[in-house]
Amino acid sequence: MAFFSRPKDPQDKALYEYIHNIFGFYPKNIALYHVAFTHKSMSDEKVGNYHVSNERMEYLGDAVLGTAVADYLFRTYPTQPEGFLTEMRSRIVSRVSLNKLSQKLGFEEYIRHAPDSGSGQGFKSIGGNAFEALMGAIYLDRGYDFAKHIIIDRIIKIHIDMDELQQTNVNFKSKLLEWSQKNKKKLEFKLLEEVGTGNKKMYHVQIVIDEKSYADALDRSIRGAEQLAAEKTYNTLNPAE
């Protein structure tokens, strides 16, 4: 087993030990994990010419998390149709689910944010955003196979009740459609592009409401991309829920 020297800086050491206690491994590059826990409200901080926040890492972690969860579900439920797999993945990686996981794992003690960002409607997503960013940090630090192992063995198998999850009914596409009808808005699920070919093809979908662009998402199916983009958009429009 490789040995990594423990950092001497108190903040580095605290985060280093926290990652080990929660996920069972020691980081190689602790700086990646500090970035994962840095909210965009701290963007005045710089490393060189770059503003420091977890937004870019969140983008990466979203892709890593979605792929690992899809892999797990595909192998765990070999007889279930695509619709079931897509719905289950959407529930696992939903903002509500990731926010709850971040609270359960004690992320709030380590997320760095400006004092005035710690309350109000927008704060509810900070934990879920940091969770995705952390998956990006693990991927950058240890590679995809290691990140997949952490997602499956240290998160899904320990913290997610799959039987209970199957009983949950959250269809954000339907909720967004209901919202648009209620508020007399023109809603469009716009296919921006198809990326890749064969079984590696990904669909890029964006939500457009009254000709204004909202969230977009990539997924291996159009339905999955629509659900992910719909969830992000719905939570933006209804942050108090």
C-alpha positions as CSV (number, residue, x, y, z in Angstrom):
1,M,0.0,0.0,0.0
2,A,1.4,3.4,-1.0
3,F,2.1,5.8,1.9
4,F,1.3,9.5,1.7
5,S,2.9,11.9,4.1
6,R,0.4,13.7,6.3
7,P,0.2,17.4,5.7
8,K,1.4,19.7,8.5
9,D,-0.9,22.7,7.9
10,P,-3.8,22.4,10.4
11,Q,-6.5,23.0,7.7
12,D,-4.9,20.5,5.4
13,K,-4.6,17.9,8.1
14,A,-8.2,18.3,9.2
15,L,-9.5,17.8,5.7
16,Y,-7.0,15.0,5.0
17,E,-8.2,13.0,8.1
18,Y,-11.9,13.8,7.3
19,I,-11.6,12.3,3.8
20,H,-10.0,9.2,5.2
21,N,-12.6,8.8,8.0
22,I,-15.5,9.2,5.6
23,F,-14.3,7.5,2.4
24,G,-11.5,5.3,3.6
25,F,-8.5,6.7,1.7
26,Y,-5.9,9.4,2.1
27,P,-5.7,12.1,-0.6
28,K,-2.6,12.4,-2.7
29,N,-3.2,16.1,-3.6
30,I,-5.1,17.8,-0.7
31,A,-5.4,21.0,-2.7
32,L,-8.0,19.4,-5.0
33,Y,-10.2,18.7,-2.1
34,H,-9.9,22.2,-0.7
35,V,-11.1,23.5,-4.1
36,A,-14.0,21.0,-4.1
37,F,-15.2,22.5,-0.8
38,T,-14.9,26.1,-1.9
39,H,-18.1,27.8,-2.9
40,K,-18.2,30.4,-5.7
41,S,-18.9,33.1,-3.1
42,M,-15.2,32.8,-2.2
43,S,-14.2,33.6,-5.8
44,D,-12.2,36.6,-4.8
45,E,-9.5,34.2,-3.7
46,K,-7.0,33.4,-6.5
47,V,-4.4,30.8,-7.3
48,G,-2.2,32.5,-9.8
49,N,-4.6,34.2,-12.3
50,Y,-7.5,31.9,-11.6
51,H,-10.4,32.4,-9.2
52,V,-10.8,29.5,-6.9
53,S,-14.2,27.8,-6.6
54,N,-15.7,24.4,-7.1
55,E,-17.8,25.2,-10.1
56,R,-15.5,23.7,-12.8
57,M,-14.9,20.6,-10.6
58,E,-18.6,20.3,-10.0
59,Y,-19.1,20.0,-13.8
60,L,-16.5,17.2,-13.9
61,G,-17.9,15.4,-10.8
62,D,-21.4,15.4,-12.2
63,A,-20.2,13.4,-15.3
64,V,-18.1,11.0,-13.1
65,L,-21.0,10.4,-10.7
66,G,-23.5,9.9,-13.4
67,T,-21.3,7.4,-15.3
68,A,-20.5,5.4,-12.2
69,V,-24.1,5.2,-11.0
70,A,-25.2,4.2,-14.5
71,D,-22.6,1.4,-14.5
72,Y,-23.7,0.2,-11.1
73,L,-27.4,0.1,-12.0
74,F,-26.8,-1.6,-15.3
75,R,-25.0,-4.4,-13.6
76,T,-27.2,-4.6,-10.5
77,Y,-30.5,-4.7,-12.4
78,P,-29.7,-6.9,-15.6
79,T,-33.4,-7.5,-16.5
80,Q,-34.8,-3.9,-16.0
81,P,-35.5,-1.7,-19.0
82,E,-33.8,1.5,-19.9
83,G,-36.6,3.6,-18.4
84,F,-36.2,2.1,-15.0
85,L,-32.4,2.5,-15.0
86,T,-32.7,6.2,-16.1
87,E,-35.3,7.0,-13.4
88,M,-33.2,5.3,-10.7
89,R,-30.1,7.1,-11.7
90,S,-32.0,10.4,-11.7
91,R,-33.1,9.8,-8.2
92,I,-29.7,8.9,-6.9
93,V,-27.9,11.9,-8.5
94,S,-30.8,14.4,-7.9
95,R,-30.0,17.6,-6.1
96,V,-32.3,16.6,-3.2
97,S,-30.5,13.3,-2.8
98,L,-27.0,14.9,-2.9
99,N,-27.9,17.7,-0.5
100,K,-29.1,15.0,2.0
101,L,-26.0,13.0,1.5
102,S,-23.8,16.1,2.1
103,Q,-25.6,16.8,5.3
104,K,-25.4,13.2,6.5
105,L,-21.6,13.2,5.8
106,G,-21.0,16.5,7.6
107,F,-19.9,18.5,4.6
108,E,-21.1,21.8,6.2
109,E,-18.1,21.8,8.5
110,Y,-15.7,21.9,5.6
111,I,-17.4,23.9,2.9
112,R,-15.9,27.4,2.7
113,H,-18.3,30.2,1.7
114,A,-18.8,33.9,2.2
115,P,-20.7,34.8,5.4
116,D,-23.7,36.2,3.6
117,S,-24.1,33.0,1.4
118,G,-24.9,30.8,4.4
119,S,-28.6,31.5,4.5
120,G,-31.4,32.0,2.1
121,Q,-32.8,29.9,-0.7
122,G,-29.6,29.5,-2.8
123,F,-27.7,27.9,0.1
124,K,-29.7,24.7,-0.1
125,S,-27.7,23.5,-3.1
126,I,-24.2,24.2,-1.7
127,G,-23.9,20.8,-0.2
128,G,-25.0,19.0,-3.4
129,N,-22.7,21.1,-5.5
130,A,-19.8,20.3,-3.2
131,F,-20.6,16.6,-3.3
132,E,-20.4,16.6,-7.1
133,A,-17.2,18.7,-6.9
134,L,-15.7,16.2,-4.5
135,M,-16.3,13.3,-6.9
136,G,-14.4,15.4,-9.5
137,A,-11.6,15.9,-7.0
138,I,-11.3,12.2,-6.4
139,Y,-11.3,11.5,-10.1
140,L,-8.5,14.0,-10.7
141,D,-6.6,12.7,-7.7
142,R,-7.0,9.0,-8.2
143,G,-8.5,8.3,-11.6
144,Y,-11.9,7.0,-12.7
145,D,-11.7,3.4,-11.5
146,F,-10.9,4.6,-8.0
147,A,-13.6,7.2,-8.1
148,K,-16.2,4.6,-9.3
149,H,-15.1,2.3,-6.4
150,I,-15.7,5.1,-3.9
151,I,-19.1,6.0,-5.4
152,I,-20.4,2.4,-5.4
153,D,-18.8,0.9,-2.3
154,R,-18.5,3.9,0.0
155,I,-21.6,5.9,-1.0
156,I,-24.3,3.8,-2.7
157,K,-23.9,0.6,-0.8
158,I,-23.6,2.3,2.6
159,H,-25.8,5.4,2.4
160,I,-28.5,4.8,-0.2
161,D,-31.4,2.4,0.4
162,M,-32.2,1.2,-3.1
163,D,-35.5,-0.5,-2.1
164,E,-36.7,2.8,-0.6
165,L,-35.5,4.7,-3.6
166,Q,-37.6,2.6,-5.9
167,Q,-40.7,3.7,-4.0
168,T,-39.8,7.4,-4.5
169,N,-41.7,9.1,-7.2
170,V,-39.9,12.3,-8.4
171,N,-40.4,13.1,-12.1
172,F,-38.9,16.5,-12.6
173,K,-39.9,16.7,-16.3
174,S,-43.5,16.3,-15.3
175,K,-43.1,18.8,-12.4
176,L,-41.6,21.3,-14.8
177,L,-44.3,20.8,-17.3
178,E,-47.0,21.3,-14.6
179,W,-45.2,24.5,-13.5
180,S,-45.0,25.9,-17.0
181,Q,-48.7,25.2,-17.6
182,K,-49.7,26.7,-14.3
183,N,-47.6,29.9,-15.0
184,K,-48.6,30.0,-18.7
185,K,-44.9,29.6,-19.9
186,K,-43.7,28.1,-23.2
187,L,-41.5,25.2,-22.3
188,E,-39.1,23.5,-24.7
189,F,-36.7,20.6,-24.3
190,K,-34.1,21.5,-26.9
191,L,-31.7,18.8,-28.2
192,L,-28.5,20.8,-28.7
193,E,-26.3,18.0,-30.0
194,E,-25.4,14.3,-30.1
195,V,-21.9,13.6,-28.8
196,G,-20.1,10.4,-29.8
197,T,-21.3,7.3,-31.6
198,G,-22.6,3.9,-30.9
199,N,-23.0,2.9,-27.2
200,K,-20.9,5.9,-26.3
201,K,-23.3,8.4,-27.7
202,M,-24.4,11.2,-25.4
203,Y,-27.4,13.6,-25.8
204,H,-27.0,17.2,-24.8
205,V,-30.4,18.8,-23.9
206,Q,-31.2,22.3,-22.8
207,I,-34.4,23.7,-21.2
208,V,-35.8,26.8,-22.9
209,I,-38.6,28.8,-21.2
210,D,-40.2,31.7,-23.1
211,E,-37.1,31.7,-25.3
212,K,-34.7,32.0,-22.3
213,S,-32.1,29.3,-21.8
214,Y,-32.0,27.5,-18.5
215,A,-30.1,24.4,-17.4
216,D,-28.6,21.9,-19.8
217,A,-27.5,18.3,-19.3
218,L,-25.7,15.4,-21.0
219,D,-26.9,11.8,-20.7
220,R,-26.8,8.5,-22.6
221,S,-30.5,8.9,-23.4
222,I,-32.6,11.8,-24.4
223,R,-35.0,11.0,-21.6
224,G,-32.2,11.0,-19.1
225,A,-30.8,14.3,-20.3
226,E,-34.3,15.8,-20.2
227,Q,-34.8,14.6,-16.6
228,L,-31.5,16.0,-15.4
229,A,-31.9,19.3,-17.1
230,A,-35.5,19.5,-15.8
231,E,-34.4,18.9,-12.2
232,K,-31.7,21.6,-12.3
233,T,-34.2,24.1,-13.9
234,Y,-37.0,23.2,-11.5
235,N,-34.8,23.7,-8.5
236,T,-33.7,27.0,-9.9
237,L,-37.2,28.2,-10.3
238,N,-38.4,26.7,-7.0
239,P,-35.4,27.0,-4.6
240,A,-37.5,27.0,-1.5
241,E,-38.8,23.4,-2.0
